[in-house]
Amino acid sequence: MAKNEVKWGAIISYLLIVFNSLYGFLIVPYILSSLGDVEYGVYKTISSLSSALMVLDLGLGGTTMRYIAKFKSDSQRDRIESFISMALGEGSIIGVVLIAVSVIIYCLIPSIYSEGLSGNEIELAKKLFIILSVNMLFHIFENVLNGIISGHNKFTFANGMKLIRIFMRILILFVVFSFVKSSIALVLIDLFLTFFQIIVELIYIRAKLKTKIRLSFKGWDKEVFQESFKYTILLFITTIAAQVNNNLDNVVIGAIRGAAFVSVYSIGLLIFGMFEQLSTALSGVMLPTVTNILKSDNDGSKIEKTIVQIGRIQFMLLGAALIGFVILGKQFISLWLGDNYFDAYNITLILMVPALLELCVNVCLSVLRAKNMLGFRTGVLLATTIMNAIITVVGVKLFGYYAAAIGTALSFLVGSVIIMNIYYYKKFSFKMLKIYKKIFSGTWLCLLISGGAIWISSRFLNEGWFAFALNIVVFCIAYVTSMLLFGFKKDEKKNIPLIGKYF
């Protein structure tokens, strides 16, 4: 049952990537053309600012998932409902803090964006911020509910809800925009969907998981609270780093350069976000599995094997996405949004290349979470985040949005790749160079072959969507064929239906 949940949870995660990508490629241009560059830029700027408030969530959802998975693994089911009550109590306290901080930021919006936005744009920004802040408040509790479901290993439902949300967002968006094309309507749709998701998850937890949901500030398990609070603080700092890396760029660019520049940069972040999801879709469902493996893995061989197995799948996908974008990215952006957005190609590549090495081994993060050993990584992320912030704030004034991308890329390279790989070797004896060698083995040659194939085809097929689609077909045929001949190992072929019988 647990294996099926992980398998189907991962499959739905990849479906999420497909539909998120379709949403980005098909719906974002529609929204952009409906709102215009300036209003869309204001929307993205304030979305990034409000998203930064999610640091106040303190990683409560991740903490809930980790401890429920731990209690289930240790057969301590009686402690689950008590922990949920405590988590909701913490969420309520955080919600009060969120409201107070939101009021302060709302008052500061005119001074923050006095250089980059006009008077009307600032008024719009203030209205958007109010709605987005309410949405963030709901998200705190939704994250706890999602952590409860994921901690029970119910990834099929958890990711299925996200898939349903995408479909509903698209449907409601087209209906609403047929009457009124407004960024206010856009954020109200998201607010409604968050509320809807909370209601459905509450029903599922009560009816399917047979778990009571109650909020209480009494009877907290002090030992669990102290341990989980330390874990929560570490996730909180990690979340700060993630929010800075994901949102600071847009906030700074909007304040210094203006909303139109945010529109271009946000497209680069959008494509990079899809690239990241190719990895996190699989690693995101691994925490309960890793927790169970570590219980009987005395020498670390089982978990190292798991890192390689998952890493190979991730590299097969990430490597293909990177090579394809390197060769066809400019053609795609030109067809998708026009030549005015060419800079998004360079921004995306700057972010993709260093992130690839981290994303291939991010199952290691599940090991840190399962062992409650996030302290060192949190310190590293905090240091590299400060470095990123300094480069971004100073660099954007001098060199524009490329400086923001370089700052984020350097933080990936220094912190998540160089320092953390040394840490994994020192702390767990993970032979990271050998792990990378096993992950890349065979696949790198297939990427070169398929990359060469579309480089040649793109010399002849370089105009229009039909030519672009043919290049994709050429790449897929070359990549799949070469993987079957040189890339897949024997045990990997056996896990692919029908393939193992013939190759």
Sequence and secondary structure as in RCSB ss.txt:
>XXXX:A:sequence
MAKNEVKWGAIISYLLIVFNSLYGFLIVPYILSSLGDVEYGVYKTISSLSSALMVLDLGLGGTTMRYIAKFKSDS
QRDRIESFISMALGEGSIIGVVLIAVSVIIYCLIPSIYSEGLSGNEIELAKKLFIILSVNMLFHIFENVLNGIIS
GHNKFTFANGMKLIRIFMRILILFVVFSFVKSSIALVLIDLFLTFFQIIVELIYIRAKLKTKIRLSFKGWDKEVF
QESFKYTILLFITTIAAQVNNNLDNVVIGAIRGAAFVSVYSIGLLIFGMFEQLSTALSGVMLPTVTNILKSDNDG
SKIEKTIVQIGRIQFMLLGAALIGFVILGKQFISLWLGDNYFDAYNITLILMVPALLELCVNVCLSVLRAKNMLG
FRTGVLLATTIMNAIITVVGVKLFGYYAAAIGTALSFLVGSVIIMNIYYYKKFSFKMLKIYKKIFSGTWLCLLIS
GGAIWISSRFLNEGWFAFALNIVVFCIAYVTSMLLFGFKKDEKKNIPLIGKYF
>XXXX:A:secstr
 HHHHHHHHHHHHHHHHHHHHHIIIIIHHHHHHHHHHHHHHHHHHHHHHHHGGGGGGTTHHHHHHHHHHHHHHTT
 GGGHHHHHHHHHHHHHHHHHHHHHHHHHHHHHHHHHTTTTS HHHHHHHHHHHHHHHHHHHHHHHHHHHHHHHH
HTT HHHHHHHHHHHHHHHHHHHHHHHTT   HHHHHHHHHHHHHHHHHHHHHHHHHTS       SSS  HHHH
HHHHHHHHHHHHHHHHHHIIIIIHHHHHHHHT HHHHHHHHHHHHHHHHHHHHHHHHHTT HHHHHHHHHS SSS
HHHHHHHHHHHHHHHHHHHHHHHHHHHHHHHHHHHHT GGGTHHHHHHHHHHHHHHHHHTTTHHHHHHHHTT  H
HHHHHHHHHHHHHHHHHHHHHHHHTHHHHHHHHHHHIIIIIIIIHHHHHHHHH   HHHHHHHHHTTHHHHHHHH
HHHHHHHHHH  SHHHHHHHHHHHHHHHHHHHIIIIIS HHHHHTSTTHHHH 
